């Protein structure tokens, strides 16, 4: 490494961010990437550890020790090329990835991990600031046409890889803008949408065609947000294209079957979050769900729930509470037991720092209100015995709740899309397709492939990028007999 003893000499440095009380007043990003000097020091902390577990901890297998060394030595352009060799969109993951690579870092076993995510953020920012990220059109066209259904991270990664080897790629998106759950699932204060827009422009210059407002297949269920203006039949898409990649997100939310669920003021997180993103983009949203002046309860302790907390605080909620059904995790993981795998431990997000009452081992028993509107939540504490959840006797409580947001995860992709294609599904309702062997990413339907959440279920942006890239190679092999795209 650039400085073999760096990990002994330097401390981990967090990226600077705007104070909570100030950033709650707007929807812009508030985290500032490292300076050149700071990035050099953070890169120096990377150990000459022999076996870089960070590489395998990262779903796209980023070559992390190499880029740390390159940043330490000031070779930023080469570091960017290194990052792009495994990841089409390092600026996305540098902002929103939970960084499983850092959990796997060897230094993390008895110290604070190398700031891998902050270095990735720095590398990508350098690339855009210096004009190094430019279109890479193919040297020749193959004459093959590929349809990509869904423009989230999996669909975009697959589309860009396929376009760069000469295929004519068309991306179909049911919403009014490109980006999928990157666009309408992630709040702007975590990732501004200009980052998606400039990648779309790059991909257009590489030959990708984007069609928004087009729903491929059948109508969506009523509870799925859908702005489609046009429908394309499966028969038509099969006729027009030599291969199809299904890369939609896991959009069917887990519901809460309790009395009072039907009351006004009870919404899925993905009814609430996309509306604010649309408003931030300049759209007018009729009857927008607002947390202004309300007591907000978020049910679900994951990232989507955290996003609801941050958005509610920016609306001006009177109070925000977030409940989780599972027990409170430990503040520090048992590293000898879990390292280098992703640990279960207490995580506090930037949205939690902005103001939120958090509680664990809480079950919602019912919702109550007047005149059809929710006014309070009746909950109870639970404990786990012999692998079963039980209500703690005499633990029932109530709290004010003018707005209840359900953020308990997603159970599957939209079933009507899979059914329209006639694709076999696994036990969880995902498209059935393996990731190895001759049938890599192939579904049960001829020339139809599946990647990302559509195949693996609800997951991370970085997993979606990995699957999109690998699926693109499988499609290229299917069309051409071999492929130069990376595995």
N, C-alpha and C positions, 0 to 999 in steps of 0.2 A: 504494500500500500504506500501511498505518498508519504505518510508519517506513521511509522510502525508503532510509536509510543503515544499517538494522538489520543487514544481512548483513556490513557492514564492522566493526560494533561488537561483535557478539555471536558467541560460539562455540556450536557444536552441543552439546547436553546430552543424554546418555543417561539413560533412566529408571532410577531407583534399583532395586536388586534385592538380595535376601537373599544372603548369602555362600554359596558352593557347599557348604561342609561342613555348614552349617545346613539348607539347603533339601533336601539329599539324605535328610534324616530324615523327610520327609513328602511328600505328593502334592498339596499346595495350590499355587496360583499364588504366585509370589514376586517378580513385577515390580510396582512401585508407579507409578501414573500421576502425571504432573506436577502440581505445585501451580499455583494460579492465576498466581502471579508467574512461575514457570518457563515455563508455557504462553504467557504474554504475550511473553516474550523470544524463545521459539522461533518464535512466529508472526511476530515482527518480522523474523526472518531471511529471510522470503520476499521475493524480489527483484521489482521491477517489470520483469520480463524481456521483456515484449512478447509473446512466444509461450510460453505455459506448457506445456512438453512434458510436465510431470507429468500433465496432464489426459489426454493420449493414452497415456502410459505406464501409467496406471491402467486395468485392464480394465473397470471400471464407469464410467469417465470422471468420477470425483469432481471437483467444482468446487473444487479445492484452494486456489488463491490467494484465493478469496472467503472460505473458512472460516478461513484463516490470518489474514486481515485482521479478521474478526469476533472471533476469539479475542483478537487483540492489543487490540482495543477493548472487550473484556469482554462482547460480545454473544453469550453462550453458547447461549441458546435459539435464536437465529437461525442460529447455526453448526450446531446439531443439525438444524434443519429443512433446512439446506443439505445436510448429510451424508445425511439420509434421502431427499432428492430423487433420489439416484442409487443408494443402497445401503440395503436393508432392515435390514441387521444390521451397523452399523459397529463394534459391540463385538466381533464375531467377527473381522473383518479387522484391527481395531486390536490384536488379540492374536496372531493366527497368520499374517497375510499376510506374505510376504517383502518386500513393498513395492517392486514394480517402478516405482512412481511416484518413489521416491527415486533410483533409478538414472537416471531421465529428468530429474531436477531440473537446471535450468540452473546453479545454484550448484555442483552436484556435478562440473561439468566441471573446475574447478580448486580446489575446496574441499570441505568436508564438506557433504553435502546437507542441506536443511531437514529437520527431524525430523517428517516428515509423519505417519508411523505413530504416533508418540507423541502428536501433537496429535489425531489421530482417536481414539485410546484415551481421551484426556482429555475430548473432546467427548461421547463415548458415556457415559462414567462420570458426567459432569455431568448428562446427561439422566436417568439412572436415580436418581441421588442426589436430584434435585429433583422427581421425579415427572412429568417432562415426556413420558415415553414411555408413552402410553396407547392403548387400543384405538381403532381408526378404522373402526367398522362402516359398511356402505354405507347411503346414503340410501334406496335402493330395491332390491328384489330383481328379478333378471331371469327367474327360473324355470328357468334352465339349470343342469345338473349337470356338474361336472368331476371326474374322478378323477386324482389325482396319485400315481404309484407311486414311492415312495422319499422319505424325509424328511430327506435331507441338505440342504446349502445351496441347491442348485438347486431341489429339490422345495419347500422351505419358502418360498423367494423367489417361486416361481411361484404357490404356494397363497395366499400373503398378497396378492399383487397381484390375483389373480382374485377373491378374496373381497371385496376392497375396492371392486370395481366391481359387486358384487351377485350373483355366481354362487354356487351352493351347491357348496362344494369339500370333497371327502373325500380325506384323505391316507392311503395304505396303506403300512405299514412292516412288513417281515418280522421285525425284531427286537422285543425286549420293551419298548423305549423309543424315543421319537422322537429323531431327530438324525442317523441314518445314520453316515457316517464322521466327522462332527463328534463324535458320541457315543462311538463305539467305535474310531475310528482315531487321534484326537488325545489324548494323555495329559492327565490332569487338571492336571498341573503347568504345562501350557501354556495350557489353558482349562478352568476348572471348569464342570461341566455345569449348574450353576444358571443360567448365562447362556442355555442352550437352554430350560430349563424355564420361565423367565419369558416368553420369546418365545412359547412354546407357549400359555401362559395368555392372552397378548395375542391370539393368533390365534384361540383358542377364542371369546373375547369378540367377535371380528370375524365369527364364523360358520363357521370351519373345523372340520370333524369329523376326528378322528384315530382311526385303527384300527391298533393294533399287533398283532404276532404273526400277520400275514396275509401269506401268500406269494401273489402274483399270477403265475399261469402254472404252469410245470412245476417238478419238484423240482430243487434245486440240486445241482451236483457235490459229491462227498464232501468236497473240500478247502475248501469255502466255508462259513464260519461261518453257522449258520442256526438261529434260535430260533423259527421259525414254529410256531404251534399250529393254524393254519387255512389252507386253500388256497382261493383264489377263481379260478375259471376265466376265461379271456379272453372266452369267450362271455357269461358273466354280467356282466362289467364293461362290455362293449360294449352289452349290453342296458340296463343301469342308468344309463349316463352318456352325455351328449351329446358329450363330448370327453375324451380321455385324454392325460395327460402322463407319459411315461416318463422318470424322473429318478434312476435308481439310480446308484451309484458304480462306478468301475472296480475290480472286486473279484477279478479273476482274476490271481493273482500270477505273476511270472516265476520259473520253477523253475531248479534247478541240477542238470543231468544229469551227475553225476559218480559214480564208484564210492563206495559208502558212504552215498549219499543216504538210503537206507532205514533207517539206524541210528536208534535211539531217542536223543532229544536234539537232533534236527535238525528245525527248525520254521520255517514261514513267520512273518514278523513279525506278520501279521494273525491268527495263531493265539495269539500271545503277548500283544500289546498289549490287545486287547479284554477279556481275562480280568482284568487288573488294574483296568481301568475298572469292570468289574462288581463286583469286590470293594470298590472305593472307594465304590460306590453302595449297599453293604450286602448284596450277594448272596453266597452261598456257591458257590464254583466247585470242583467235584470234580476232583482231580488237576491242580490249577493248575500251569502251567509256571512254575517259579521259577528265578531265577539265583543264589539264595542259596548262598554258599560255592563257586561254580563259576567256572571259567575260561570266559568268554563270548567268542565270536567273532561279530561282526556282518558279514555280507557285503553290501555295498552302501553307498555313501557319501552318500546323499541324506537328506532329512528323516525318512523312515520309519526309516532306520538310526539316525539321531540319537535318535529317540524310543526305540528299543530300548536305546541306550546309557544314556539317562537313567533308564529304568525298571529296567534291570539294576543300576545303581549304587544305586538306592533299595532293591532287593531285598537288597543286600549281597553283590554278586559279588566274588570274589577278584581278578579282573582282567577288563578289558573291552578288546577290540581291534576295530577297524573297518577293513575292507579296501575298496578301490575298484579296479576293473579299469582305469580310465583313469589317465593320468599326473596327478601333482599339479599343480593349476592355479597360476598366478602369484598372489603375494600382492596385487599391485595390477594392475588391468586397464589395458589400453592405451586410455585414454579418447578420444584423437583418432580412434581406429579404431572403437570400439564405441558411444560415447555418441550418442543417448540410449537405446540398446537395452540389454537385460539383459546384463550382462557375465559372462564366465567368469572367476572369481577364487576364491581360497581363502576359504572361509567357515567360521568357528568358531562353533558353536551354544552355547547355555547348557549343554546336556548334555555337550558336549566339555569345557567348562570344569570340569565336575564330576569328570573323570577318565576318560581314554580314550587308548589307544595307536592312533594313526591311521597308515595306510600306503596308498600308491598304487601303481598299475601292478603289481598282484598278482592272479594267477589261482589259483583253487582247483583242484588236480589230483585230489584224492581225500580222502575221510574214512575214518578207521580207528578201530577200537574192539574191545572184547572183550565177550562175552556179549550181543551185540546192542546195545551202548551206545557212543555215540561217545566217543572219548578224545583224538583228535588230528586236526589238519588238516595235510595235505600241500599246500603251495603252491609257487609259483614266480614269479619276476619276469618281466614281459613288457615288450616295447618295440614301438613302432609304426614300421614301415618300408614306404614306398610304399603307405600306406593299409591295411596289413595288420598284425595283431597277431602277434608272434612271441615264443616263450619265450626268455629270456636263457639261454645255455648255462651249466650248472653253478650255477644259481641256486636249485635246489630247496631247500626248508626245511620244517621241521615245527614245530608249536607245540601246546601243550595246548589242548584244546577239549572241555569237558564239556557245553556248550550252544552250538549253532550256529543263528543266526537269519538267515534269508534275507530281505533287504530290497532287492531288486534292481528294484523297480518293479512295475508292473501292466500287463498286456498288453491287457486289454479288459474291458468289462462282462461280466456273467454271460450266456453265450450262450443259455441255456435260456429266459430271459425274452424276448429278441428273437425267438427261434424260435417261442415260444408265440404271439406276436402275428403272426408271419409277416412281420416287418419286414426289408426289404432292408438288407444290411450293406456297409460300405466294406471296403477291403483290410485294414484293421486289426481288423476284427470289431466296429466301432462301428455304431450305428444310422445309416443314411445319411439325412442331412437337411441342407439348406443353411441359411444364416443371412440370406439376402437374397431379394428378389423375392417373387413371389406364393406360392412354396412355403416361406416362411420357417418353419423348425423342423418342417415337416411330414415325416412318414415316408412310406413307400410304401403304408401302410395308411390307409384313410379314417378321419378324425377322430382319428388317433393322432399325437401330437407327441413329440419327444425333445429333451432339454436336458441340459447339464452333462456329466459324464464319460460318460454313456450315448451322447452324440453325438460329443464331441470327444476322448474318451479321458482317461487320467490327467491331472489338471490341478490348479489351485489353487482354494481356497475362493472367492476373488474372481472367478475365471472362472465358477465354478458359479453364483454369485449373478447375475452379468451375464446368463448364458444363461437362468436361471430367469425373470428379469424380462422379457427380450425374448421368450421363449417365451410368457409370459402374455399379452403384447400380441397375439402372433400368434393365440393361442387365442381371445382376446376378439374380434378382428376376424373370425375364422372363425364364431363364434357370433352376433355382432351386426351384422356388416357394416362396422363401424368401431370405433375404440377411442380412449379418452382417456388410456390408459396411456402412459407415456413409452417411447420407442424404446430 
